[in-house]
């Protein structure tokens, strides 16, 4: 019938096929367009390249954010009991080394003769005052690094040598003294101070001539806990000067035990501190010098860097890519529709057949 059989053609090939697989087509929620009804254009290709580039950039941004992780700051009561506190000090004072006395006294009444534990090197003031990064407290210096607050910065700076740098040597007579080293004290409230020989604690010996007093100073390092030379603290590289012989510098430090962690086995235990400073001229009946008073806060700050799972990253990337493709398709259709409307308006402005003008004919009355 109809000549199909004569040519070996089965009429069933042109109808709907039966079977479970073919029956699933009735549930297809994604309509297809035959390739014979689709056309490719230069504008569509440009739009596709733009969408692919946007997908790549945003996906890379998501991956980068996931790789660096997210930092969390958690305050808690310090549970661990630690009896010792290491004090790391590196300071330059424009006075002779034998004329300086350094002492540490804490709330428990223990007194540490820090002068016997710290190293003293004669040096020249000019080698330190013009060094890179030296600044006054509260003012940023040229080339000064910011304090370390991020886990990645801290982890990258704790490696390497944990020693104090060498004292620069120069020509000429030394006019200053560099005091540096680490002290072991009790983990309680206390203070340490630098005074002149014969002033401060009662000591035997001659008093230093008052005209020799000059407690201007440069703090190269002041930290608490394990010594990490590359970590930046609030008083590092700070300069304080005075023209007065009787001058008192006072620093009040609030120390917070801190843990920087990336995982259970990768963590750094240290101490951060905030500082306020007061300095003023004093009378000859008072004791001039440099005084550091510190207090240990009963809290523990944990700065943790956390990274989400790979599944969460894949979900975010899929959401980004699908959102860009859907939104880009809508924008493309809108632009294409606007182009068609504009083209029709342009073609609709035809002005006639003869020289582009229409001829108006009068109506016979």
ZASE-840877 format. One line per 2 residues: their letters; for each residue y, z, x of N, C-alpha, C. Coordinates in steps of 0.02 Angstrom, whole numbers. Atoms other than C-alpha are relative to their C-alpha. Example, Ala and Ser with C-alpha at 12.3 -4.5 7.8 and 13.67 -1.06 7.14 Angstrom:
! ZASE-840877
as	-59:0:45:-225:390:615:60:0:45; -59:-3:-42:-53:357:684:55:37:-39;
***
This chain:
! ZASE-840877
xx	-60:0:43:0:0:0:62:0:44; -63:8:-36:174:-47:61:-9:-29:69;
xx	12:34:-64:93:-132:210:-7:45:59; 6:-46:-58:80:26:318:-70:-3:30;
xx	69:0:-25:-108:18:331:-14:-61:41; 12:61:-38:-102:-162:393:23:7:72;
xx	-26:-9:-69:-3:-106:545:-26:62:34; 28:-59:-31:-106:50:579:46:60:-1;
xx	-48:-54:4:33:166:527:-17:43:-59; 17:-47:52:-6:323:427:63:25:-32;
xx	-59:-23:35:119:369:294:11:75:9; -7:-72:-10:85:554:329:41:18:62;
xx	-40:-15:-60:173:539:498:73:7:-16; -70:-4:17:338:526:406:15:58:-47;
xx	-10:-56:45:315:681:299:-2:66:38; 4:-66:-29:315:869:332:-72:15:19;
xx	67:-17:-23:167:925:437:-19:68:-24; 25:-64:23:59:1067:380:-25:41:59;
xx	24:-43:-54:3:1216:484:46:61:8; -39:-62:-8:59:1391:535:61:-11:43;
xx	-56:11:-46:168:1332:680:56:-38:-34; -52:38:33:256:1204:575:31:39:-57;
xx	-27:-40:54:277:1331:435:54:48:23; -52:-45:-26:382:1440:549:69:-32:-1;
xx	-65:33:0:519:1309:541:43:21:-59; -39:-22:59:568:1375:370:39:63:14;
xx	-35:-61:-18:623:1538:456:50:-10:57; -46:14:-55:729:1452:589:71:15:-21;
xx	-69:-19:15:900:1536:586:51:-37:43; -45:36:-45:972:1419:718:-5:-75:-15;
xx	3:72:18:1008:1247:645:12:-44:60; -5:46:-55:989:1101:762:34:-65:-23;
xx	-31:64:13:1088:940:774:-36:-53:43; 35:53:-37:999:780:823:46:-28:54;
xx	-39:26:-57:1054:707:989:37:-64:-18; -34:63:20:1099:543:902:66:13:-35;
xx	-62:-16:36:1236:635:807:48:40:44; -45:-38:-44:1314:720:958:30:-47:52;
xx	-35:39:-51:1440:651:1081:27:48:53; -26:-39:-55:1495:715:1251:70:-26:18;
xx	-69:19:-15:1679:718:1298:23:34:64; -28:-30:-61:1783:755:1453:29:69:-15;
xx	-28:-65:18:1872:895:1362:-55:53:-8; 55:-47:7:1706:976:1317:-29:21:67;
xx	24:-17:-66:1649:967:1498:47:48:36; -48:-45:-32:1809:1047:1560:-3:70:-31;
xx	5:-65:34:1794:1185:1430:-63:37:21; 63:-32:-22:1613:1217:1482:6:29:70;
xx	-10:-25:-69:1661:1234:1666:43:63:-2; -43:-59:5:1799:1356:1618:-38:61:-26;
xx	39:-55:28:1680:1462:1514:-50:26:52; 47:-22:-51:1550:1465:1653:34:40:55;
xx	-37:-36:-51:1680:1518:1780:21:69:-24; -19:-65:28:1742:1657:1665:-60:46:-5;
xx	61:-40:4:1563:1716:1636:-19:28:69; 18:-22:-67:1532:1724:1823:46:55:24;
xx	-48:-50:-24:1692:1821:1862:-10:67:-35; 8:-63:37:1668:1949:1724:-68:32:14;
xx	66:-28:-16:1482:1969:1763:1:31:69; -6:-29:-66:1524:1997:1946:40:65:-2;
xx	-39:-61:7:1654:2126:1895:-43:57:-28; 45:-51:27:1524:2218:1791:-50:24:53;
xx	47:-19:-52:1400:2215:1935:33:43:54; -36:-39:-50:1531:2279:2057:15:71:-25;
xx	-13:-66:29:1579:2420:1940:-64:42:-2; 63:-36:1:1396:2466:1921:-21:21:70;
xx	21:-15:-68:1365:2459:2109:39:59:29; -41:-56:-25:1511:2577:2151:-12:64:-39;
xx	15:-60:39:1458:2696:2014:63:30:-31; -54:-36:34:1564:2818:1918:2:72:25;
xx	-8:-68:-27:1634:2980:1988:13:50:-56; -10:-54:47:1626:3142:1891:19:63:40;
xx	-22:-62:-30:1713:3306:1934:-22:58:-45; 27:-56:40:1626:3465:1877:16:66:35;
xx	-17:-66:-26:1691:3642:1900:-51:50:-28; 47:-52:20:1571:3789:1895:11:61:44;
xx	-3:-61:-40:1556:3966:1958:-47:-8:59; 41:7:-59:1491:3968:2135:-57:51:-2;
xx	58:-44:5:1315:4036:2125:-26:23:68; 26:-18:-65:1267:4033:2307:45:52:35;
xx	-36:-53:-37:1318:4179:2418:1:-20:74; -8:16:-70:1387:4133:2588:46:52:31;
xx	-38:-55:-31:1451:4266:2707:47:-25:54; -39:24:-56:1526:4157:2844:44:-59:-21;
xx	-46:55:12:1672:4037:2844:26:-25:67; -22:29:-63:1708:3920:2988:71:-27:-9;
xx	-69:23:0:1892:3887:3026:10:-47:59; -11:50:-53:1935:3729:3124:76:-10:7;
xx	-72:1:-12:2108:3731:3203:17:-40:62; -27:38:-57:2204:3612:3315:75:-3:-10;
xx	-72:-6:9:2388:3653:3336:35:-1:68; -40:5:-61:2523:3618:3466:65:38:-12;
xx	-61:-41:4:2665:3743:3496:39:-9:64; -39:10:-61:2809:3711:3619:16:65:36;
xx	-7:-61:-39:2781:3873:3714:-56:2:52; 51:-5:-51:2681:3922:3866:-63:33:-29;
xx	63:-25:27:2497:3958:3833:-8:76:9; 9:-73:-6:2498:4136:3906:47:40:-45;
xx	-48:-36:42:2645:4180:3792:-20:1:-74; 21:4:70:2548:4146:3631:-60:44:-13;
xx	56:-41:22:2433:4266:3539:-23:-24:-68; 28:22:63:2316:4213:3399:-50:52:-24;
xx	44:-51:28:2230:4338:3285:-19:-20:-72; 24:11:68:2128:4329:3125:-20:67:-29;
xx	19:-62:34:2111:4473:3002:-14:-16:-73; 19:14:69:2022:4468:2834:4:64:-41;
xx	-6:-56:47:2017:4580:2681:-50:55:14; 49:-51:-15:1864:4671:2746:21:44:59;
xx	-25:-39:-56:1966:4737:2892:-22:-24:68; 22:26:-65:1880:4635:3026:56:-39:33;
xx	-51:35:-39:1993:4572:3162:-34:-40:54; 30:45:-49:1947:4423:3269:54:-19:50;
xx	-47:22:-52:2033:4392:3434:-11:-74:12; 10:72:-2:2047:4207:3407:21:-29:67;
xx	-22:26:-64:2137:4186:3572:-56:-4:51; 57:2:-47:1972:4221:3661:-51:-53:-20;
xx	49:48:25:1877:4093:3556:27:-71:-1; -31:67:1:2001:3949:3552:15:-23:71;
xx	-19:29:-64:2035:3832:3696:75:-9:3; -72:8:-11:2209:3822:3770:11:-52:54;
xx	-15:52:-49:2272:3666:3856:75:-9:5; -71:16:-8:2447:3647:3929:11:-75:-12;
xx	-14:70:16:2525:3485:3867:75:-9:-7; -70:17:9:2690:3399:3835:13:-16:-73;
xx	-17:8:71:2774:3402:3665:9:-73:-19; -15:69:17:2825:3219:3673:-63:-41:-13;
xx	62:37:11:2644:3163:3676:-25:8:-72; 25:-15:67:2617:3236:3501:50:-16:-54;
xx	-50:7:53:2781:3225:3407:10:-73:-20; -9:71:16:2787:3035:3416:-66:-35:-16;
xx	66:30:14:2602:3009:3377:-1:-31:-69; 7:35:63:2548:2897:3235:-21:47:-56;
xx	20:-40:58:2542:2981:3065:32:69:-4; -32:-66:2:2642:3137:3110:56:-1:-52;
xx	-48:-2:55:2746:3189:2960:14:72:-18; -16:-67:26:2828:3338:2879:-38:11:-65;
xx	39:-17:60:2734:3427:2741:40:-20:-62; -33:24:60:2775:3344:2574:29:-69:7;
xx	-25:67:-11:2827:3180:2653:-54:-41:33; 51:44:-28:2716:3032:2693:25:-29:65;
xx	-17:29:-65:2714:2973:2872:-27:-70:7; 21:68:-12:2695:2798:2938:-70:-1:30;
xx	68:4:-24:2512:2756:2962:-43:59:-20; 38:-59:21:2457:2917:2876:-53:-19:-51;
xx	53:11:48:2290:2911:2786:5:50:-56; -1:-44:58:2275:2984:2613:-59:48:4;
xx	54:-49:1:2169:3136:2578:-62:-30:-32; 64:27:23:1985:3103:2544:-19:34:-66;
xx	18:-27:65:1947:3124:2360:-62:-35:-29; 55:39:28:1811:2993:2331:-63:10:42;
xx	65:-12:-32:1627:3012:2371:-12:-52:54; 13:53:-49:1616:2844:2459:41:10:63;
xx	-42:-12:-59:1762:2887:2574:-27:57:42; 25:-58:-36:1690:3056:2619:-65:-16:36;
xx	64:17:-30:1515:2989:2650:8:-45:61; -10:46:-56:1584:2856:2765:33:32:60;
xx	-38:-31:-54:1684:2979:2871:-35:61:31; 33:-60:-27:1562:3122:2900:-46:-16:59;
xx	44:18:-55:1457:3024:3023:41:-6:64; -34:7:-64:1499:3011:3207:6:67:36;
xx	-8:-60:-41:1553:3138:3337:39:53:-37; -33:-58:31:1603:3310:3278:31:43:54;
xx	-33:-35:-54:1711:3357:3427:75:-12:-4; -72:8:-4:1895:3385:3455:17:-50:55;
xx	-21:49:-49:1986:3248:3548:27:33:64; -25:-25:-63:2042:3267:3728:76:7:-1;
xx	-72:-11:-6:2214:3331:3772:30:-54:45; -30:52:-43:2325:3189:3837:34:31:61;
xx	-32:-22:-62:2383:3208:4014:57:-47:17; -58:41:-17:2552:3149:4072:35:30:60;
xx	-39:-23:-56:2672:3163:4214:52:50:-23; -51:-49:16:2793:3306:4219:-30:69:-13;
xx	21:-69:10:2785:3491:4189:-17:11:-74; 17:-14:70:2695:3548:4030:50:48:-31;
xx	-48:-43:35:2812:3624:3902:-29:26:-66; 31:-20:63:2689:3656:3760:-71:23:12;
xx	69:-24:-4:2518:3729:3724:-38:-26:-60; 45:22:53:2377:3654:3625:-55:51:-9;
xx	52:-48:18:2264:3779:3537:-50:-35:-47; 48:35:42:2103:3707:3466:-69:29:8;
xx	68:-26:0:1926:3752:3422:-20:23:-70; 27:-24:63:1821:3830:3284:-12:75:4;
xx	9:-72:5:1815:4011:3228:-50:16:-55; 46:-23:52:1682:4103:3130:27:65:-28;
xx	-27:-59:33:1749:4227:3003:-39:15:-64; 31:-19:64:1700:4313:2842:29:-43:-56;
xx	-22:42:57:1710:4213:2681:34:44:-52; -40:-41:44:1841:4326:2605:73:-17:13;
xx	-71:11:-9:2028:4326:2586:23:26:68; -23:-22:-66:2118:4338:2752:60:-41:23;
xx	-55:38:-29:2251:4269:2867:-9:-3:75; -3:3:-73:2272:4211:3044:70:-22:19;
xx	-69:11:-18:2435:4203:3136:7:-9:75; -17:13:-70:2511:4144:3298:68:33:13;
xx	-62:-37:-17:2641:4260:3374:11:-3:75; -17:-2:-71:2726:4287:3541:-31:61:34;
xx	28:-55:-39:2659:4398:3678:43:62:-7; -35:-63:8:2704:4579:3645:29:11:-69;
xx	-26:-6:68:2749:4549:3462:-59:-8:-49; 55:3:47:2640:4571:3310:-41:63:5;
xx	43:-59:-9:2492:4687:3341:23:39:61; -19:-43:-57:2522:4832:3456:-44:-18:61;
xx	36:20:-60:2474:4775:3628:38:26:61; -29:-22:-63:2502:4836:3803:26:-61:38;
xx	-29:54:-38:2610:4730:3914:73:-11:-17; -71:12:9:2785:4666:3929:11:-46:-60;
xx	-19:44:55:2871:4587:3780:31:-64:28; -27:64:-22:2916:4405:3796:75:-3:-16;
xx	-72:9:11:3100:4363:3814:12:-39:-65; -12:32:65:3169:4317:3643:26:-71:7;
xx	-25:68:-9:3252:4162:3713:-56:-51:11; 57:45:-10:3080:4091:3747:-37:-16:-65;
xx	33:12:64:3030:4094:3563:16:-70:-25; -8:64:34:3003:3923:3485:-65:-14:-37;
xx	61:6:40:2878:3917:3344:-2:-66:-39; 12:67:25:2900:3734:3302:-72:-19:15;
xx	71:14:-11:2726:3661:3287:-21:-65:-34; 33:58:29:2616:3513:3247:-72:20:-14;
xx	69:-16:19:2455:3546:3150:-40:-66:-1; 42:60:-2:2332:3411:3201:-61:6:-45;
xx	61:-11:40:2185:3489:3110:-1:71:-25; 14:-66:29:2158:3633:2991:-48:-12:-58;
xx	51:9:52:1997:3634:2891:-46:60:0; 46:-56:9:1868:3756:2828:-70:-27:-15;
xx	69:24:9:1680:3735:2838:-21:-42:60; 21:44:-55:1585:3610:2946:56:-46:22;
xx	-55:40:-28:1700:3512:3060:-16:-74:-5; 6:72:6:1719:3330:3011:68:-29:20;
xx	-65:21:-26:1859:3255:3119:33:-55:-41; -28:57:35:1881:3099:3012:25:16:-70;
xx	-24:-19:66:1910:3190:2848:73:22:4; -72:-14:1:2094:3207:2802:12:60:-45;
xx	-17:-60:36:2160:3377:2746:75:4:-11; -72:-1:17:2330:3424:2672:46:15:59;
xx	-44:-19:-56:2398:3500:2835:-10:-43:62; 13:41:-60:2329:3370:2955:61:-43:17;
xx	-55:41:-27:2462:3287:3063:68:19:-29; -64:-22:27:2604:3392:2991:43:30:55;
xx	-48:-23:-49:2760:3435:3089:49:48:-32; -50:-48:23:2876:3585:3069:41:21:61;
xx	-44:-16:-56:3027:3618:3181:54:49:-22; -55:-47:13:3164:3749:3194:41:8:64;
xx	-41:-14:-59:3312:3777:3311:7:74:14; -9:-72:-5:3302:3966:3285:-56:31:42;
xx	51:-36:-38:3212:4085:3401:-41:46:-45; 34:-44:46:3170:4207:3262:-10:-37:-67;
xx	15:39:60:3089:4099:3130:-72:14:-20; 66:-16:26:2939:4133:3019:-24:-57:-45;
xx	32:51:41:2827:3995:2952:-60:32:-36; 55:-29:40:2710:4047:2811:-32:-55:-42;
xx	39:48:39:2573:3940:2735:-49:39:-44; 45:-32:47:2478:3995:2580:-52:-52:-23;
xx	54:48:13:2310:3909:2559:-48:27:-53; 50:-16:51:2195:3909:2408:-60:-44:11;
xx	59:38:-21:2020:3857:2461:-50:-4:-57; 50:13:53:1895:3780:2340:-62:-30:33;
xx	63:30:-25:1713:3754:2396:-16:-64:-39; 9:66:31:1669:3573:2363:-65:-32:26;
xx	60:38:-18:1510:3469:2361:11:-73:-22; -1:71:15:1515:3279:2372:-72:-24:1;
xx	70:19:5:1351:3205:2315:-9:-69:-31; 22:63:29:1269:3038:2280:-70:6:-29;
xx	68:-12:24:1092:3100:2255:-18:72:20; 22:-69:-14:991:3259:2273:-3:12:75;
xx	8:-10:-72:962:3231:2459:60:-24:40; -58:27:-35:1127:3147:2502:63:35:-26;
xx	-59:-36:21:1267:3274:2486:34:31:60; -42:-29:-52:1408:3347:2591:31:63:-28;
xx	-28:-64:21:1458:3530:2577:60:15:45; -61:-13:-37:1637:3566:2629:47:43:-41;
xx	-50:-38:37:1797:3651:2571:65:-39:-2; -66:29:8:1957:3580:2502:50:56:-12;
xx	-50:-52:11:2120:3673:2491:67:-31:-20; -69:17:16:2294:3664:2419:45:47:39;
xx	-43:-39:-44:2442:3727:2519:72:-1:-25; -72:-6:10:2619:3788:2491:29:32:62;
xx	-30:-22:-63:2741:3825:2631:67:32:-12; -65:-34:0:2886:3944:2655:20:14:72;
xx	-24:-14:-67:2991:3957:2811:72:24:-5; -68:-27:1:3148:4056:2845:13:37:65;
xx	-21:-37:-59:3245:4138:2983:-7:75:-14; 10:-72:7:3208:4322:3012:43:37:52;
xx	-38:-41:-47:3298:4464:3099:-42:22:59; 35:-21:-60:3254:4537:3267:-47:58:-12;
xx	46:-55:16:3167:4683:3182:-65:-25:-31; 60:30:30:3041:4564:3101:-40:-36:54;
xx	46:34:-47:2896:4471:3181:3:-75:-14; 1:73:11:2924:4283:3202:-69:-28:19;
xx	64:31:-16:2777:4164:3211:-22:-49:-53; 31:47:47:2661:4050:3115:-57:37:-34;
xx	48:-40:38:2560:4133:2977:-36:-43:-52; 42:36:49:2417:4057:2876:-37:52:-41;
xx	35:-46:45:2359:4159:2726:-44:-42:-47; 46:40:40:2205:4094:2636:-39:45:-48;
xx	37:-34:53:2112:4143:2479:-56:-46:-23; 58:39:22:1938:4086:2425:-5:4:-76;
xx	7:2:73:1928:4031:2243:-74:8:-19; 70:-13:20:1770:4089:2150:-30:-57:-41;
xx	26:57:37:1734:3914:2085:-28:-51:49; 31:53:-40:1634:3767:2147:15:-67:-32;
xx	-14:67:23:1691:3587:2130:-54:-47:25; 51:49:-17:1555:3456:2124:25:-70:-18;
xx	-22:70:10:1610:3275:2146:-61:-44:9; 62:39:-2:1462:3164:2102:14:-73:-17;
xx	-3:72:14:1445:2976:2107:-65:-20:-34; 59:17:40:1327:2918:1971:-1:-74:-15;
xx	8:71:14:1258:2745:1941:-50:-8:-56; 44:12:57:1181:2683:1779:-62:-40:19;
xx	62:37:-13:1011:2599:1764:10:-75:-3; -3:73:0:974:2414:1786:-1:-28:-71;
xx	3:24:69:933:2395:1601:69:3:-33; -67:-5:28:1106:2457:1552:46:-54:29;
xx	-40:53:-31:1183:2334:1677:-15:-67:-32; 19:64:31:1084:2189:1604:27:-6:-71;
xx	-26:2:68:1136:2236:1427:75:-16:1; -71:13:-3:1320:2239:1477:14:-73:20;
xx	-11:70:-21:1307:2070:1566:-16:-48:-57; 17:43:57:1219:1992:1416:55:3:-53;
xx	-55:-5:49:1355:2059:1301:61:-38:23; -59:36:-26:1491:1989:1414:-10:-76:-7;
xx	12:73:2:1411:1816:1428:-2:-26:-71; 5:23:70:1368:1801:1244:68:2:-34;
xx	-66:-4:31:1541:1859:1191:45:-56:23; -42:55:-26:1625:1731:1305:-22:-66:-30;
xx	23:64:27:1514:1589:1244:18:-8:-73; -16:4:71:1539:1630:1060:75:-8:-9;
xx	-72:5:7:1725:1659:1078:26:-66:26; -21:65:-27:1743:1504:1188:-16:-57:-47;
xx	16:53:48:1653:1398:1059:49:-1:-58; -50:-1:54:1770:1456:922:67:-29:24;
xx	-64:26:-26:1922:1420:1031:-3:-75:9; 7:73:-9:1855:1247:1073:5:-36:-67;
xx	-3:32:66:1828:1205:890:71:2:-29; -68:-5:25:2002:1268:848:46:-50:35;
xx	-41:49:-37:2081:1163:986:-17:-71:-22; 20:67:21:1980:1011:934:27:-16:-70;
xx	-26:11:67:2031:1034:752:76:-11:3; -72:9:-6:2214:1051:801:17:-68:28;
xx	-11:67:-28:2201:892:905:-10:-54:-52; 11:50:52:2130:796:757:57:-1:-50;
xx	-56:-3:47:2267:858:640:62:-32:30; -59:28:-33:2402:812:766:-7:-77:5;
xx	9:73:-4:2325:638:789:9:-34:-67; -10:29:66:2321:606:602:73:-3:-19;
xx	-72:2:16:2503:653:585:36:-54:39; -31:52:-39:2548:536:725:-14:-69:-28;
xx	17:65:29:2455:393:646:31:-10:-68; -30:5:66:2531:432:476:73:-17:1;
xx	-72:15:-5:2707:397:541:12:-74:11; -10:73:-7:2683:206:538:59:-23:-41;
xx	-63:20:32:2846:119:493:-3:-69:-32; 4:63:37:2781:-39:410:-33:-55:41;
xx	36:55:-31:2707:-208:453:46:-45:40; -46:47:-32:2863:-307:504:51:39:40;
xx	-45:-35:-46:2954:-240:658:1:76:-12; 5:-72:10:2894:-66:609:45:25:-55;
xx	-44:-22:53:3005:-62:455:-29:-21:-68; 23:15:68:2962:-58:271:57:-35:-37;
xx	-49:38:39:3049:-176:148:3:28:-69; -10:-26:67:3121:-103:-10:23:-57:-46;
xx	-17:53:48:3127:-223:-158:34:31:-60; -35:-24:59:3248:-202:-299:-39:-11:-63;
xx	33:5:63:3190:-182:-475:45:-39:-49; -39:39:47:3247:-314:-599:14:40:-61;
x	-20:-37:61:3344:-238:-736:2:-48:-59;
***
